[in-house]
Amino acid sequence: MLVGTIIYALINSAILALMAIGFNLTFGISGVANFAYGAFYVMAAYGMWLIRNHTALPYPLAVAVMVAVNVVLGALMYRFVLLRLRGQALSEVIATFGIGLAILELFRYYGFVGFEYTLPVFSDRSFVVVGTYVDAQRLFILGFAVVLVACLWSFTHFTSTGLAFRGIAQDERTALTFGIDADRVAALSVAFGAGLAALAATFIIPLGSISPEEGYDVLIKALAVCIIGGLGSSGGVIVAAVIIGFAERFTDSYIGSHWTMLVSLLAILAVLVVKPSGLFGKQKELEERI
């Protein structure tokens, strides 16, 4: 039982990392807390479902279309909404949360609820891993999470756009003196974050079904991971995803599923009490701000 719990804890950690990495990327580069992130996640899933069930397009192309749509909509949201609010953190939160709320409630209004709204698994096979049965979809999630983290690291270290991302994230004023367009980079970061939300939905949604409530759950989990790891810290997101992922699975296995959310909240509270900026956060601590 212990080995099985560890395996599923690793998979749960990968799921949490996929949910949070797009939100963290956007905040780390642009400083924008995109509270419409969960809505982008759900919107991409519904879009894939509609394309798959009402057009002749193959499913992989439907995924590509919705990733592209999310990227474009993320960039448009920045251009026409967030650009006007740049530097006003509370206004950015209210605006993005309002946009996300409108998207999710529109799906609910038009009746997109029910177990029939789901995405297909990549494979319906199961494998025995160290004596534990694991379905192929969860193994795909684990593998994709590892590949995505490696690709993002390579992108931010070996491409001009990625280096611009890092420059703005580390010191915006200095980056501006080198000719880096901060608004363009910020727009790209919001767009990339929305695209990553669509990719996360592609892998995670097949484990359940699509619903507007899923958008709120994804946003809360992404916030929890980022808060514990430290907003803007990529390494912190991975560590926090592992901490919460293991805490949830061990609680579920040895204490009870109804305690799972409580343990996660206690983990957040403990980290905030000890280190308000998160485990790897670079923001000022409370006593420094005062």
Secondary structure, DSSP 4 states (H G I P E B T S, - for coil): -HHHHHHHHHHHHHHHHHHHHHHHHHHHHH----TTHHHHHHHHHHHHHHHHHHSS--HHHHHHHHHHHHHHHHHHHIIIIIHHHTT-HHHHHHHHHHHHHHHHHHHHHTT--STT-----S---EEEETTEEEEHHHHHHHHHHHHHHHHHHHHHHHSHHHHHHHHHHH-HHHHHHTT--HHHHHHHHHHHHHHHHHHHHHHHGGGS---HHHHHHHHHHHHHHHHHH-TT-HHHHHHHHHHHHHHHHHHHHHT-GGGHHHHHHHHHHHHHHH-TT-TT--SPPHHHH-
